[in-house]
Amino acid sequence: MTEARVYTRRGDDGTTGLLYGGRVPKDSPAPMAYGDVDEAQAAIGLARAAAGPEMDAILVGLECDLWLVMAELACSPDKVDQLGESGSRPTSAMVTALEGLIDDVSERFDPPTEFVVPGEDEVSARLDVARTVCRRAERSALSVAADGSSVVSYLNRLSDLLWILARWQEGGSLTARSVADRSATD
């Protein structure tokens, strides 16, 4: 049995392959953007590893969605239409689904209306890290996403969802005001 090797050595020259052909430097905008999304996916996975069953089900779906985001960002701009034909790119329906999930979770508790201090529990802290990585991925994707793409909108809503999931997980958030109140009584 011949084993496929993880290493190919093709990237030793500092380039990486794009989906459907072509090579670019590894530090060019597309690999930077899909690398940031890959990191966001890993951060979500880290939160999922500590989450309960209901949160796990939400997060694993998000991780799967991010494969589509990465596929579009890893595709040469002149070949991105091939993704649409195969159903392998994020859609406006996916953005709308995130909005519905945000609304659903928001109705389960009273979200804070001021800045929060992350870290009330392990899962919420991990979700906050995932949110910040997602925001970076969104910024990176701005220069790469094709016209009419849903990538940036998806990442924007995803970071909103990760924020609301972290607050829901906490149950009660530590806010800047409550920290100031706590300090005043100490």
C-alpha positions in Angstrom: 0.0 0.0 0.0 1.4 3.4 -1.0 1.0 6.1 1.6 0.3 9.6 0.6 2.8 11.9 2.2 1.8 15.1 3.9 4.7 17.0 2.5 5.1 17.8 -1.2 8.1 20.2 -1.2 6.4 22.4 -3.7 6.1 25.2 -1.2 9.7 25.2 -0.4 10.2 28.1 -2.8 7.8 30.3 -0.8 4.8 29.8 -3.0 1.5 28.0 -2.6 -1.1 26.6 -5.1 -4.5 28.2 -5.6 -7.6 26.2 -6.1 -8.1 25.4 -9.8 -4.5 26.3 -10.6 -1.9 28.9 -10.3 0.7 29.6 -7.7 1.3 32.7 -5.6 3.7 33.8 -2.8 2.6 32.5 0.6 2.6 36.0 2.0 0.3 37.4 -0.7 -3.3 38.5 0.2 -5.1 35.3 -0.7 -3.1 32.9 1.4 -3.0 35.4 4.2 -6.8 35.7 4.1 -7.6 32.0 4.0 -4.9 31.4 6.6 -6.7 33.8 8.9 -10.0 31.9 8.3 -8.2 28.6 8.9 -7.0 30.1 12.3 -10.6 31.2 13.1 -11.8 27.7 12.3 -9.2 26.2 14.7 -10.1 28.7 17.4 -13.8 27.7 17.1 -12.6 24.1 17.3 -10.8 25.0 20.6 -14.0 26.5 22.0 -16.0 23.5 20.7 -13.6 21.1 22.6 -14.7 22.6 25.9 -18.4 23.3 25.0 -21.5 21.3 25.9 -23.6 19.4 23.4 -25.8 22.3 22.2 -22.9 24.7 21.7 -20.9 21.9 20.1 -23.7 21.4 17.5 -23.7 25.1 16.6 -19.9 25.4 16.4 -19.3 22.3 14.3 -21.7 23.7 11.7 -19.8 26.9 11.7 -16.5 25.1 11.3 -17.9 23.3 8.2 -19.1 26.6 6.7 -15.6 28.0 7.0 -14.3 25.4 4.5 -16.5 27.2 1.9 -15.1 30.5 2.9 -11.5 29.2 2.6 -12.3 27.6 -0.8 -13.4 30.9 -2.2 -10.5 32.8 -0.8 -8.1 30.1 -2.1 -9.4 30.3 -5.6 -7.9 32.3 -8.3 -10.2 35.3 -9.0 -10.6 34.2 -12.7 -11.8 30.8 -11.6 -14.1 31.6 -8.7 -17.2 31.0 -10.8 -16.3 27.3 -10.9 -17.0 27.3 -7.1 -20.5 28.5 -7.7 -21.2 25.7 -10.1 -20.2 23.1 -7.5 -22.0 24.8 -4.5 -18.7 25.3 -2.8 -18.8 29.0 -1.8 -20.6 30.9 0.9 -24.0 32.3 -0.1 -26.3 35.1 1.1 -28.5 32.4 2.5 -25.7 31.3 4.8 -25.4 35.0 6.0 -29.1 35.1 6.6 -28.9 31.8 8.5 -26.3 33.3 10.8 -28.6 36.3 11.4 -31.4 33.9 12.4 -29.1 32.1 14.8 -28.0 35.4 16.3 -31.6 36.4 16.8 -32.5 32.9 18.3 -29.7 33.0 20.8 -30.3 36.6 21.7 -33.8 35.8 22.6 -32.6 33.3 25.2 -31.1 35.9 27.5 -30.6 39.6 28.0 -27.4 40.5 26.1 -25.2 43.2 27.7 -25.5 46.6 26.2 -22.0 47.8 27.1 -18.4 46.6 26.7 -17.7 43.3 28.4 -14.6 42.0 30.1 -13.9 38.6 28.5 -13.1 35.5 30.6 -16.1 34.7 32.8 -15.6 31.0 31.9 -13.4 28.9 29.7 -15.8 28.4 26.8 -16.8 32.1 26.6 -13.1 33.1 26.7 -12.3 30.7 23.9 -15.3 32.0 21.9 -14.0 35.6 22.4 -10.6 34.5 21.0 -12.3 32.9 18.0 -14.3 36.2 17.5 -11.2 38.3 17.4 -9.5 35.9 15.0 -12.6 36.0 12.9 -12.5 39.8 12.8 -8.9 39.6 11.5 -10.0 37.1 8.9 -12.7 39.5 7.8 -10.2 42.4 7.5 -7.9 40.1 5.4 -10.7 39.0 3.2 -11.6 42.5 2.2 -8.8 42.8 -0.4 -9.4 39.2 -1.8 -13.1 38.6 -1.9 -14.6 38.8 -5.4 -17.3 41.3 -6.3 -20.6 40.0 -5.2 -19.0 37.6 -2.8 -20.7 36.7 0.5 -17.3 36.0 2.2 -17.0 39.4 4.1 -20.6 39.5 5.1 -20.4 35.9 6.4 -17.3 36.6 8.4 -18.9 39.8 9.8 -22.0 37.9 11.0 -19.9 35.1 12.2 -17.9 37.3 14.5 -21.2 38.8 15.8 -22.5 35.3 16.4 -19.4 34.3 18.3 -19.8 37.4 20.5 -23.4 36.6 21.3 -22.6 32.9 21.9 -19.8 34.0 24.4 -22.3 36.2 26.3 -24.9 33.4 26.3 -22.3 30.9 27.6 -21.4 33.3 30.4 -24.9 33.8 31.5 -23.9 37.1 33.1 -21.2 39.3 31.7 -18.6 41.3 33.6 -18.9 44.8 32.2 -16.5 47.8 32.4 -19.1 49.4 34.7 -19.3 46.4 37.1 -15.4 46.3 37.2 -15.4 50.0 38.2 -18.1 49.4 40.8 -16.2 46.5 42.2 -13.0 48.5 42.4 -14.8 51.4 44.2 -16.0 49.0 47.0 -12.6 47.3 47.4 
